[in-house]
Amino acid sequence: MQHRHLLPNEIDLLLDGEIGFNVTPLRTHADDCPDCEARLARARVIVAKLEQLPHFVPNARFADRVMQQVHIIEPWHVAALDAARRLVPQSRSMRVLMGATASVAAVLMSGSAVWLAFRADIAMYAFHLATDRARGALLTGIGHVVSNTFGQPALDAMRTGGFAGIAMGAGAMLVAVGLATFGFKSLATASRGTRE
């Protein structure tokens, strides 16, 4: 231990009066090294002064005031469990009523799921019927818009052409809009050039 001075944690061991195999060489070094002995004496003075300080007892509401300012992040599963506990009624009769209602709802939902599983053809038929009606209503609405905007000949061309006719009409419309935009931009540039 002669090659180095005592570390702060080693001085703490000596101040605390620890005993053991590792403490004996520390005491021997502190007795032999004047610098470490002086540091140990200064630390003993500080500890003695700290022990003489009066002990303060905090206010009874101190912990409550501190905890009000502490932001505690609650895990999601604890929050979900607390929310579920708040939903459970306190009285026994209401818990029984709530349990019976939940059981009836669970039986009805399970029965409906089983019925749908065994009667999937009816569910598929209803789904296809609903989608066909929705598609028909959408096409009728589009037909009215096209008829009112472009006239009956455009609607007839769209009906006879099918999807390809709609795609070609939409492409022609986009080309017409692009050409019109380019033409208006050219006119604006030309009129600006003649003014200057």
HUQUINOR-V725603 format. One record per pair of residues at least 6 apart in sequence whose C-alpha atoms are under 7 Angstrom apart, sorted by the first residue. I is the first residue (numbers start at 1). J is the second residue. Records with the same first field share a line. If there is no record, write none. Layout:
I: J, J
This chain:
1: 29
2: 29
5: 36
6: 36
11: 40
15: 44
30: 36, 37
31: 37
88: 95
89: 95
116: 123
143: 155
146: 154, 155
147: 154, 155
158: 165, 166
